[in-house]
Amino acid sequence: MALSKAKGNDGKITYPPGVKEISDKISKEEMVRRLKMVVKTFMDMDQDSEEEKEQYLNLALHLASDFFLKHPDKDVRLLVACCLADIFRIYAPEAPYTSPDKLKDIFMFITRQLKGLEDTKSPQFNRYFYLLENIAWVKSYNICFELEDCNEIFTQLYRTLFSVINNGHNQKVHMHMVDLMSSIVCEGDTVSQELLDSVLVNLVPAHKNLNKQAYDLAKALLKRTAQAIEPYITNFFNQVLMLGKTSISDLSEHVFDLILELYNIDSHLLLSVLPQLEFKLKSNDNEERLQVVKLLAKMFGAKDSELASQNKPLWQCYLGRFNDIHVPIRLECVKFASHSLMNHPDLAKDLTEYLKVRSHDPEEAIRHDVIVSIVTAAKKDLLLVNDQLLNFVRERTLDKRWRVRKEAMMGLAQIYKKYSLQVEAGKESAKQISWIKDKLLHIYYQNSIDDRLLVERIFAQYMVPHNLETTERMKCLYYLYATLDTNAVKALNEMWKCQNMLRHHVKDLLDLIKKPKTEAGSKAIFSKVMVITKNLPDPGKGQDFLKKFTQVLEDDEKIRGQLEKLVSPTCSYKQAEVCVRDITKKLGNPKQPTNPFLEMIKFLLERIAPVHIDTESISSLIKLVNKSIDGTADDEDEGVPTDQAIRAGLELLKVLSFTHPISFHSAETFESLLACLKMDDEKVAEAALQIFKNTGNKIEEDFPHIRSALLPVLQQKAKKGSPRQAKYSIHCIHAIFSSKETQFAQIFEPLHKSLDPGNPEQLITSLVTIGHIAQLAPDQFTAPLKSMVATFVVKDLLMSDQLPGKKTTKLWVPDDEVSQETMVKIQAIKMMVRWLLGMKNNLSKSGNSTLRLLTAILHTDGDLTEHGKLSKPDMSRLRLAAGSAIVKLAQEPCYHEIITLEQYQLCALVINDECYQVRQLFAQKLHKGLSRLRLPLEYMAICALCAKDPVKERRAHARQCLVKNINVRREYLKQHAAVSEKLFSLLPEYVVPYTVHLLTHDPDYVKVQDIEQLKDIKECLWFVLEILMSKNENNSHAFIRKMVEYIKQTKDAQNPDDQKMNEKMYTVCDVAMNIIISKSTTYSLESPKDPVLPARFFTQPDKNFSNTKHYLPAELKSFFTPGKPKSTNVLGAVNKPLSSAGKQMQSKSSRMETVSNASSGSNPSSPGRIKGRLDSTELDQIEYEDYTMISSPLSGKKSDKRDDSDLLKSEVEKPRRGRKQPLIDPDDSFSMDELSKPAQEPKSRTSQRGRKRAAAASESEEQAWQEKRLKEDLLENEDEQNSPPKKGRRGRPPKSAKMAISKEEPPVTTPKRGRKNVVPIESPPTDEEDHLEISEEQDSENIDQKRKGRGSSKKTPQKSDSTDSALDTSRPTPQKRRGRPPKTPTVQQKKSHVGRPRKVVSKEPESEEEMEISQNSPALSENISNEEETADEEVVAPSTGRRRTAKKRRWIQRMKSELEGPLL
């Protein structure tokens, strides 16, 4: 190379060939041209050119002069920088510049030039890139390590590079920057805080969002230098977190954001920092803990994070924050859960327990977010959440807060739609969440209208989406209905019923609007608006909005027309869509984005629009059912057995025939139903009959060919079909045919003539058919029906036992095990009741006779003839049938009037029957009549006896029914405020007098002052008063108090002259008064109204008499604890918030356990038969249990399905319905006088409803009895297997004790459950009748007194001291019980006439039309003979001979003559 002459050692500058001197004397352009040549020269040089390096040394020094470093032209500066970069490369490792200041200036100069990298489109960009590449490759900046100000140089370089990086740069630029910066970190001795800040600042979210490339650059740098920079990062966090030196860096306030970012970049950067966070989680500063929790939530929940497994102590410490006292911290933990569940399924187990606690958090927002977290994870993948987590969501559907309930319900709905309705979700997922559909529909039982509306919306949008095609929609509905549980089906049926009812209300409103305006019309419109408003959310606003909508309907005929079309029975789904769209469009206002008025109207339209069911839908549904019947449907693929699908499909059609009858009106539909009717399957034909009954009113006119084909089928089913088919056939004929009398005659005549007791199966169908004909056409067959009832039904069926029943200790068996003879008797009873209900009058006194017959069945425990042939399950069935029949007749006013108080009281005791199923089914019948407002109010008082039920579920269900019935009556009175004449029969508070009267005559209440018996009375009263007093509406507490005070001024109308019965009544009143005083603070206020007591139960108050006496024993007053009655709010009872986070509500101990009907408890001598009640001391120590009360069958779900084996562990003691001893000896036949007049005793005698008697005892006797009980209890406690209930036994005392007692005070008569053993009170006769019958009464008294001490020779565990204890005259009367009494041995076994006690009747027949018993009974004469023998024996007790007095013979002769009277 030819070189210009220069002297390197004398300071002369040598330039490359062709380059002239570069100085300030040349132009900028020339300078740039010459510098380019210099750049080219240095670019081509390498480190090995020692000669050239020496030659150009002065040039290198010259280029570093201030002239170039501070040159104003950027091109000149860029070229100089490139030269300097090459110079550092060429002269490496030693730079030609020795001055530290000069080196600093040079590197600061080069750094400034790097800013040119920012503009990637600049013509000089390649030269800037060359500069970057050169200094990065050579690591030129490493020279600065020796400088004192190196930190400033490096910091400026870092800031420059982070500021210029942008998305226009390619990967090479990014790589060179990383190389340049990493060399400084890795090869330097230290990293200053300023330098670290220049890197970390790019990780702060605010900067990160502004310059993503700078973040990526910092991320790459930290990854490259992780090992070298980690100590400095650790030191930074130590200073800030542990020492609190926030001033060391401006990034101190972003420390938690930086930790998160650094962890995401490389977890090794924080190896020493993370343990410090554990201490921060325990900080006393709420905000600091919150920041750490937010940080760790993101770190643990990050997708690829392994922090939880790597640092378990930190994870456990973090989980502890789920229970933090600070609400925002708990909230943050809960929000994080969804990310952790989705990204780390292995952590689900740890999270489940903490989410469980938080799902019960007192804070609404936290419970809400628990649901959101779980649902979010479940919607991503169902495998991410376990069943326990889904159950937390399930529980929150009953939360007390609407926002939480709504979130839970919507979450479950979304999960259900995703995994059940989409085929790709898979069968396993669908199976896992199959419970959701049932649970969502169960919520329809809640009282809140918001819940019900949301269920309807969920059903229409998620469970059976209304936007599906008709065939798909019906298929979805069909298989959904087939897989729902019983309660969900009932809820869905109720939903359609409510929607249909609302549709009718709107239709009625439209009809009222179309009428001319009048004052009465306006009132009717307002009343209808109020009814509709109750079906909308927020009734307050809803009322205003609905009034406004009513005005719109009056003014806008087009909207009115659209609404009429919408509520029309013929409206199709597509028409409904158009109507809803048009109405909302017309009412909407584009300028008003949120329109509460429009939202409310949308709610209304959603409820009344037929979004699922129309004629096309019904036709499609019937085709699906037919396919299942034919076996061509894909039922199994849908996970539903074909039989189940068919049953469900028919049930669905049956329900829809109630709510959408017009949709069935098509020839195709009726032909399909006719085909179903002709099938052999009984259930299919039965359902088809019900559908015809509900939808067939137009068949005769519109479908004559269907009518012709249908008639012979109906006649055949009525004569030969199953009982239910026969029933519905008769109702179909009644609904469809105009000439129903002719059709009924063609059916009745042959059936009436062919009644045959020898063919029970056919006889049942005949009785059902005739019964329903008698009910629907009572006047058509008056004479033959009366004759048939008198001669056939009563004599040949009810009064005849053909075959002995199976011997069993069970009290109940399934339907298919009940004997045919018993089933016939049950249908005979039902037939008589239907006949009476059809007549609706008692002109022929048939009602009286039937009631006497029914009560006789109850008196005899179901064995009317007392031949002992019936099995216990059969007797239970007949008791149930008789009790239900009385309840049915009581719903008809003409029969209610003739039911005597004794008959009413006997019927009431069925609620305490010893058989669980009898109690359960009778309670259902009672509730049904009460809830429909068909039964008089006194029948609600029967619910008080449910407090004695030993099964907790039965008590809970009874309480639920009582709540509903009280609410139904209150709601009715609100809606019909003007109905003042019905006030006494509807106002729930008026149940109190009936309850007092019923409890006064309770056969368990024997001794007026007995503490244990009064505790039972208190328990029964509180069962009713608790609900009545839960709200003090209109000062009702004072009203109840005044009512009780009024009762104390009256006498018992049933026994006005019975001083002891009146004293009992006053004592019950005092118990009620003490309850009111202890549970109310407003009882002393003035009552708004004076109560009116029922004259049938109480005499008129005596104004001259003031009964201020206190009848309660002092010991009992301690059992009345002050407190407020519990609210009967259903939702509140279900969703009680925990008092603290995670604290579980402790359930109160159940009152008593129960044993099975099938257990040894069925044996009268078994301890299990001792039906004691809960000790009230135990009740006072705990409050009543809270029950989940919803107007539904849910409460008793388990009980409803239990059989004998299910009850084994749940029923220790049976309720104390009086299972009375038979009226006569087992071999004796039935006495007509006893059948016909069980409730017509003289007023000097009280009703005797059981076989148990108890006499009053002295205090010394009481103490002796208590001591004996104590000894027996100690012995019984030693034997667990034979341990009897806690309370003393209720039964008869030993004979000797009773004889001793009878000398001291007269025998006490009390109402008993069963046939009556009359013991007259020793008082002077007050009328002629008493004088006429005095001799008979004396004889009967003697007989009965002795019989009361006698019983079976069987002994119970309590009667082990047979003779000795029996002779102990100091032993008092043991407490009575409901059920069979314990049988005591006689004192002397001289005679073994230990027959069952019988009732002695001493009153003339009330009328000639008494019930008749066949005189052909072979045991009749023997019965009379036995009676005579026993009577003689007991009149002359010491003698072993028998003699019959003349009076006795006359009395027996009169009894014989009464048997000959006609029955009806």
HELIX and SHEET records of a PDB file:
HELIX    1   1 GLY A    8  ASP A   10  5                                   3    
HELIX    2   2 LYS A   28  ASP A   44  1                                  17    
HELIX    3   3 GLU A   50  GLN A   55  1                                   6    
HELIX    4   4 LEU A   57  LEU A   63  1                                   7    
HELIX    5   5 ASP A   66  LEU A   69  1                                   4    
HELIX    6   6 LYS A   74  ILE A   90  1                                  17    
HELIX    7   7 PRO A  100  GLN A  113  1                                  14    
HELIX    8   8 LEU A  114  GLU A  118  5                                   5    
HELIX    9   9 PHE A  125  VAL A  138  1                                  14    
HELIX   10  10 SER A  140  GLU A  146  5                                   7    
HELIX   11  11 CYS A  150  VAL A  164  1                                  15    
HELIX   12  12 GLN A  171  GLU A  187  1                                  17    
HELIX   13  13 GLN A  193  LEU A  200  1                                   8    
HELIX   14  14 VAL A  201  LEU A  203  5                                   3    
HELIX   15  15 PRO A  205  LEU A  210  1                                   6    
HELIX   16  16 LYS A  212  ARG A  224  1                                  13    
HELIX   17  17 ALA A  226  PHE A  237  1                                  12    
HELIX   18  18 ASN A  238  MET A  242  3                                   5    
HELIX   19  19 THR A  246  ILE A  248  5                                   3    
HELIX   20  20 SER A  252  HIS A  254  5                                   3    
HELIX   21  21 VAL A  255  ILE A  265  1                                  11    
HELIX   22  22 SER A  267  LEU A  270  5                                   4    
HELIX   23  23 LEU A  274  LYS A  280  1                                   7    
HELIX   24  24 ASN A  286  GLY A  301  1                                  16    
HELIX   25  25 LEU A  307  GLN A  310  1                                   4    
HELIX   26  26 LYS A  312  GLY A  320  1                                   9    
HELIX   27  27 ARG A  321  ASN A  323  5                                   3    
HELIX   28  28 VAL A  327  ASN A  343  1                                  17    
HELIX   29  29 PRO A  345  LEU A  347  5                                   3    
HELIX   30  30 ALA A  348  ARG A  358  1                                  11    
HELIX   31  31 GLU A  364  LYS A  380  1                                  17    
HELIX   32  32 LEU A  382  LEU A  384  5                                   3    
HELIX   33  33 ASP A  387  ARG A  396  1                                  10    
HELIX   34  34 TRP A  402  SER A  420  1                                  19    
HELIX   35  35 VAL A  423  ALA A  425  5                                   3    
HELIX   36  36 LYS A  427  GLN A  432  1                                   6    
HELIX   37  37 TRP A  435  HIS A  442  1                                   8    
HELIX   38  38 ILE A  443  TYR A  445  5                                   3    
HELIX   39  39 ILE A  449  ILE A  458  1                                  10    
HELIX   40  40 PHE A  459  MET A  463  3                                   5    
HELIX   41  41 THR A  470  THR A  483  1                                  14    
HELIX   42  42 THR A  486  LYS A  514  1                                  29    
HELIX   43  43 GLU A  519  THR A  533  1                                  15    
HELIX   44  44 PRO A  539  ASP A  555  1                                  17    
HELIX   45  45 GLU A  557  VAL A  567  1                                  11    
HELIX   46  46 TYR A  573  LEU A  587  1                                  15    
HELIX   47  47 PRO A  596  ILE A  608  1                                  13    
HELIX   48  48 THR A  615  ASP A  630  1                                  16    
HELIX   49  49 GLU A  636  GLU A  638  5                                   3    
HELIX   50  50 THR A  642  THR A  659  1                                  18    
HELIX   51  51 PRO A  661  PHE A  664  5                                   4    
HELIX   52  52 ALA A  667  LEU A  677  1                                  11    
HELIX   53  53 GLU A  682  THR A  695  1                                  14    
HELIX   54  54 GLY A  696  LYS A  698  5                                   3    
HELIX   55  55 ILE A  699  ASP A  702  1                                   4    
HELIX   56  56 PRO A  704  LYS A  720  1                                  17    
HELIX   57  57 PRO A  723  ILE A  736  1                                  14    
HELIX   58  58 LYS A  740  LYS A  753  1                                  14    
HELIX   59  59 PRO A  760  LEU A  776  1                                  17    
HELIX   60  60 THR A  782  MET A  788  1                                   7    
HELIX   61  61 VAL A  789  LEU A  798  3                                  10    
HELIX   62  62 ASP A  815  GLU A  817  5                                   3    
HELIX   63  63 GLN A  820  MET A  839  1                                  20    
HELIX   64  64 SER A  846  HIS A  859  1                                  14    
HELIX   65  65 LYS A  872  ALA A  890  1                                  19    
HELIX   66  66 PRO A  893  HIS A  896  1                                   4    
HELIX   67  67 LEU A  901  ALA A  908  1                                   8    
HELIX   68  68 LEU A  909  ASN A  912  5                                   4    
HELIX   69  69 TYR A  916  SER A  931  1                                  16    
HELIX   70  70 LEU A  937  LYS A  948  5                                  12    
HELIX   71  71 LYS A  952  GLN A  975  1                                  24    
HELIX   72  72 SER A  980  LYS A  982  5                                   3    
HELIX   73  73 LEU A  983  LEU A  986  1                                   4    
HELIX   74  74 PRO A  988  TYR A  990  5                                   3    
HELIX   75  75 VAL A  991  THR A 1000  1                                  10    
HELIX   76  76 ILE A 1011  LEU A 1028  1                                  18    
HELIX   77  77 GLU A 1033  ASN A 1035  5                                   3    
HELIX   78  78 SER A 1036  LYS A 1048  1                                  13    
HELIX   79  79 GLN A 1059  LYS A 1079  1                                  21    
HELIX   80  80 ALA A 1114  PHE A 1119  5                                   6    
HELIX   81  81 VAL A 1130  VAL A 1134  1                                   5    
HELIX   82  82 SER A 1160  SER A 1162  5                                   3    
HELIX   83  83 PRO A 1167  ARG A 1169  5                                   3    
HELIX   84  84 SER A 1176  GLN A 1181  1                                   6    
HELIX   85  85 LYS A 1197  LYS A 1201  1                                   5    
HELIX   86  86 ASP A 1206  LYS A 1209  5                                   4    
HELIX   87  87 MET A 1232  SER A 1236  1                                   5    
HELIX   88  88 GLU A 1259  ASN A 1277  1                                  19    
HELIX   89  89 LYS A 1295  GLU A 1304  1                                  10    
HELIX   90  90 GLU A 1328  LEU A 1332  1                                   5    
HELIX   91  91 ILE A 1334  LYS A 1348  1                                  15    
HELIX   92  92 PRO A 1357  LYS A 1359  5                                   3    
HELIX   93  93 SER A 1362  ALA A 1366  1                                   5    
HELIX   94  94 LEU A 1420  VAL A 1435  1                                  16    
HELIX   95  95 ALA A 1446  GLU A 1458  1                                  13    
END                                                                             
